[in-house]
Each structure stands twice: as C-alpha cells, then as structure tokens.
Amino acid sequence: MTWKGFWEGIASLFENVLFIPYNALRSLELDSWWLANFFSWLLLLVGAFAFIYWMRKLKEFDENTESTYTFDENP
C-alpha cells in the first residue's frame, strides 16, 4: 500500500460513510437553520459535557492527598 492509497482510503471513508447523515439533511432542503445544524449542535453538547466531566475528574485527582506510590518514599 502506498501513502496515496492510504489517504485516498481515508477520504473515501469520510465521503462515502461518515457524511451520510449530512448528505441526507442536504437532500431535504430544510428551511430551519436549527434543524439543519442539529448534528453540529449535538456534537457540541456532547463535547461540552465530556469536557466538564474531564475537568471535574482532574480537580478531584488534584485534590486527592492520598499517596499512591508503590515504592518506599523514605529510603
């Protein structure tokens, strides 16, 4: 396999598989801007919730004062 074939395979995956919902929405010719951008808003909300969850877990880890070392701390 060549690098050109690799990149063409990725392009084919996106164009023929992953953009199917967007192609279906484009064929409907929706008049509502909100409905036309539903997938984008959904992705934005999922990303925002994941970011908030990640930040809370990082804060919880940072505030944890329990020692988790497996080696002898005072040799």
C-alpha positions in Angstrom: 0.0 0.0 0.0 1.3 3.5 -0.9 0.8 6.7 1.1 -1.5 7.9 -1.7 -3.7 4.9 -1.3 -3.8 5.4 2.5 -5.0 9.0 2.2 -7.5 8.1 -0.6 -8.9 5.4 1.7 -9.4 7.9 4.5 -11.1 10.3 2.0 -13.3 7.5 0.8 -14.3 6.6 4.4 -15.4 10.2 5.1 -17.1 10.9 1.8 -19.0 7.6 1.4 -19.7 6.6 5.1 -19.3 9.2 7.7 -21.1 12.0 5.8 -24.2 10.0 5.1 -26.3 11.9 7.7 -25.2 15.3 6.3 -26.0 14.2 2.8 -29.5 13.1 3.9 -30.0 16.5 5.5 -28.8 18.3 2.5 -31.2 16.5 0.2 -34.2 17.5 2.5 -33.5 21.2 1.9 -34.5 22.2 5.4 -35.8 25.8 5.9 -35.0 25.8 9.6 -31.4 26.7 10.5 -31.6 25.0 13.8 -32.9 21.7 12.4 -30.3 21.8 9.6 -27.5 22.1 12.2 -28.8 19.5 14.6 -25.8 17.2 14.3 -23.4 20.0 14.8 -25.2 21.2 18.0 -25.4 17.6 19.3 -21.7 17.1 18.8 -21.0 20.5 20.5 -23.2 19.5 23.5 -21.5 16.1 23.8 -18.1 17.7 23.7 -19.0 20.3 26.3 -20.3 17.6 28.7 -17.2 15.5 28.2 -15.0 18.5 28.8 -16.8 19.4 32.1 -16.6 15.7 33.3 -12.9 15.6 32.5 -12.2 18.9 34.3 -14.1 17.7 37.4 -12.2 14.4 37.4 -8.9 16.3 37.1 -9.9 18.6 40.0 -10.8 15.5 42.1 -7.5 13.9 41.3 -5.6 17.1 42.1 -7.3 17.5 45.5 -6.6 13.9 46.4 -3.8 13.9 49.1 -3.7 10.1 49.4 -0.3 8.7 48.5 -0.5 6.3 45.6 3.2 5.4 45.3 4.2 1.8 45.1 7.8 2.3 46.1 9.3 3.2 49.5 9.0 7.0 49.8 11.7 7.3 52.6 14.6 5.1 51.6 
